[in-house]
Amino acid sequence: MVLGQETHRAGPLKQKNKSHKTGRHRSKGQIDNVMKGRANVKVLSKHMRKQQKKADRRNQAIQRRKKHREELLTHKRSIGGKDTAPHLVLVVSLHTELDAQKVLQKLIGCEDENQLHEGSKDGIFNVSVTKFKQRFTFVLPPANLSAILDTAKVADSVLGLMPPTEAWDDWGELCLSCLFAQGLPTTTITTQGLADVPAKKRNEIRKALNKAVERRFPDSKFFSCDSDQEARACYDISAIRRLNPSSGGNPDLTCWWRGPSLSLMKTESVGTLKVTGFLRGPPLSVNGLVHLTGLGDFQMQQIDASPDLCPLLQQTKTKTAKKEAARMEEGDAVSLQMEEDITVLEKVDASRQESLETEAVVDPMEGEQTWPTQEELEAADASNEEKESVVKKVPKGTSDYQAMWIIESDQEEGSGDEDDDDDDDDDDDEMAAQDVDTDDDDTASVAKTDNMETMSITSEIKANYDVHFDEETELEMLKKYREERENEAFPDEVDTPMDDRGLKSFRTSPWDCKENLPMDYSRIFQFQDFNRAKKKALSKAPEGFAEHGNCITVHIANVPKSLIDNHPNGHPLIMSGLLAHEQKMSVMHFAIKRHFTSEEPIKSKERLIFQVGYRRFSACPIFSEHTVGNRQKYERFLPKDTSVVVATVYAPICFPPSSVLVFKENSSGLHALVATGTTLGSNPDRIVVKRAVLSGHPFKIINRTAVVRYMFFNREDILWFKPVELRTKWGRRGHIKEPLGTHGHMKCIFDGNLKSQDTILMNLYKRMYPKWTFDPTGVSSLQITPENLPTAANKDLEMDE
């Protein structure tokens, strides 16, 4: 720059950019310049948590995934291990022509070191696989749908067996449909007999089977089990050992149980039942309650520690170890250990034991009157026993019963004492008449005395008069007499329903949910907040000495012998621990959808069989729409389309989510699947409203005014339903102005001109309640086998194929 030279100055045409407006607060850059790197400790920690760098966030996500993967692998490896319960595998034959026993023997005998332990009976096979250091319990239930579903609730995985000719038949399709609706554990599909197929067709058949399996199980493939090498591959590769195990029921809600041995200690009709098996799920407390599927709820007496039914034998080469293994295989050591090493883990504490109370006890006479004392009752009984003899003059031939109804002349005269104040003229006339007729009265009295006799009648109130009195029969006869008289007076006439009400808006009109409740509502339990009660019941840590994986024996008290005698042979016995309030009755709601194999109409209040979680019971539900709002419309039939409806019944409380299967018993005693769904919860305040529509026809029309007839037939009904809004099929709205005459004609006003071909309608609503038809032991097992498979299901499946 030359000394003394002037600097450049911007002219008026220079571009000037607008500065960034940070508002009333300082920008981040200004704050950083002022603070010069200094930061408060609280602000620093807050920024480190919420404003981490991208690399730090990615690193934390990787660490979380790694931790979750390690926990999952640890859980997988622990299943079937030494300190846990054996891996429970349900074996299901998906075809009636397949020999499942043969396939199972191939799986068990594929390794020489596999040990089949004692107690392997009734379709239960305890196997120790030394190579993998794991234990397996293969359960092959009988060909009964209820046995398969009950076992699937506690199974860790399912092994489906199918022939090489086709994937599965109608029986297999029904089993898979029910298992999917209930909750299917991890499944592996195995086939046997593929080696017998000609080599040219083997690849084609394998592709067809793979396609069928992928349609039902997209993430699975089937395995062949023809040789020992392929059977070992099933252990090593398939879901029997490696895939993530799951449970078809609710393992977090209940202690699922498998009891292979039963014994009734007493010879009376009610005794103690001993169940031995492995505990799966949370710890079990002896002071709680247990539920036996198909049998009911019971209390426990004590819990014993039993020896392991499926010990894991280590691989050794010494002669002593081999001899010990042989003894273990024969069952000698197990039987000795069972006799000597049984220890009591926990005994019941009567002060802490849960009650079996299922219904609320309410006295209907409470607050109505004072109950008499014992002295007053004794005095009343003594007065009833007192006897009084009365001497009467009665006509000859009169019986004792007829003599009690004869009133003597003295009593008749006594009853006229009030007429002594009559006029004197009347008295004089009577006296005169008596003087004239004196002779006639004397002759009449003599004749009367000859036809009369004296009888001593004992008047008493018999204490046993009502011994043979049947109140129900008396009320039924009274009802029939009234109906007969009503039919004679008003033949074939039906009254307009007076207990129904009209609503201006079905959605917004008020309706008190506590109004006119039935007596059955006094027997149920209700929560102030059902979701809060569910959260509290699930979060409560179970207390008990029996922990997951222990082999224990549970003593169940007061079990009727008839229930055990009627229990089907070979059917698995499932015992589950109950959470708080699960034994109490309430109004339960289930969201169900009709199954595609059901064709017969299902009407509301028709008896159905429900399998909810671990429970199986029968009841008569009412159906309603599954919509948002405080009231739902009553459905007379279960719809045949895919819409979801709500079934409402009186049943024990069951916390969602729990799967629901609905069956119906036919006239022949067989059962068919009609609907599937899930549990909504308990809510006695849910209003189910039934709609009834009264129709009428316009008689005279003058613009917006019309005379309507055939809706009512008397003046009183019109005045009663006058506040209810009217509507027409063509969309008009109106109301009743006044009745005309006494035969049911009425003048109505509408919001527009009415057409002569239109129809006037009035909507009436009535709240519906379920009936107390709960039967916990009515159905111990479902009568669905391959031999009696419903024909409707076969037709639908053929059409679907």
Disulfide bonds with the S-S distance in Angstrom:
none
